[in-house]
Amino acid sequence: MKILITGGAGFVGSHVAEYYANKGEEVIVFDNLSRAELLGYEKSNAMYNWNYLKKYGNIELVKADIRDAEKIKDAAKDVDVIIHTAAQTAVTTSLIDPRTDFEVNALGTFNVLEAARLSKNNSCVIFCSTNKVYGDNVNKIPVREKEKRYEFEDEKYKNGIPEDFPTDLCEHTPYGCSKFAADIYIQDYARRNEIDAAVFRMSCIYGTRQFGVEDQGWVAWFTQQ
């Protein structure tokens, strides 16, 4: 397969890129390396995953922005799968600079969808969404503390939050709004059979090669401190 990973030099994206590279697939990492600027940390950190991936001969690195419709369309023209991890990721940044948050998360995702729709291989899209699409609703579900984890008290949530859990009237942040707009667009394109797609609504993920700050990636930040 030929796989395009937006935000491929980020925490999640770099792991996805490495996984498929190790399987022998052809991988395109598409990233504008803007996370350091948005979150205010060392630019050298932003380059770490980019440089880490250079050792793979089957990874092509494309420094470009998903807000540039023509560049993402060109990168996606003959790929089989687009794994869309690129995003503005911090709630705090969305409050300070909501325009950038909207343009990256909502408009950028629209560009990815159009690139997939127009690709000659009818690329499918896997989208990294967020639990923030549920706004404050998930915080209203009672939880109980176990020895090593929390779990929902209500048995109907024992396997997690279902896809039809309410997403409206729930006090979204600008970040939640922009990611929810992207989430809905993905669903709509899939429902109308424009593309095949899947959405993962992730929360507080952490691991190696994550450069956490107080505003985002805070499990890694706690560990560093």
HELIX and SHEET records of a PDB file:
HELIX    1   1 PHE A   11  ASN A   22  1                                  12    
HELIX    2   2 ARG A   35  LEU A   39  1                                   5    
HELIX    3   3 LYS A   43  LEU A   53  1                                  11    
HELIX    4   4 ALA A   69  ALA A   75  1                                   7    
HELIX    5   5 VAL A   91  ILE A   96  1                                   6    
HELIX    6   6 PRO A   98  PHE A  102  1                                   5    
HELIX    7   7 GLU A  103  LEU A  107  3                                   5    
HELIX    8   8 GLY A  108  LEU A  118  1                                  11    
HELIX    9   9 ASN A  131  TYR A  134  5                                   4    
HELIX   10  10 ASN A  137  LYS A  140  5                                   4    
HELIX   11  11 GLU A  155  TYR A  157  5                                   3    
HELIX   12  12 PRO A  174  ARG A  191  1                                  18    
HELIX   13  13 TRP A  218  GLN A  224  1                                   7    
SHEET    1   A 6 ILE A  59  LYS A  63  0                                        
SHEET    2   A 6 GLU A  26  ASP A  31  1                                        
SHEET    3   A 6 LYS A   2  THR A   6  1                                        
SHEET    4   A 6 VAL A  81  HIS A  84  1                                        
SHEET    5   A 6 CYS A 124  THR A 130  1                                        
SHEET    6   A 6 ALA A 197  MET A 202  1                                        
SHEET    1   B 2 VAL A 143  GLU A 145  0                                        
SHEET    2   B 2 TYR A 150  PHE A 152 -1                                        
END                                                                             
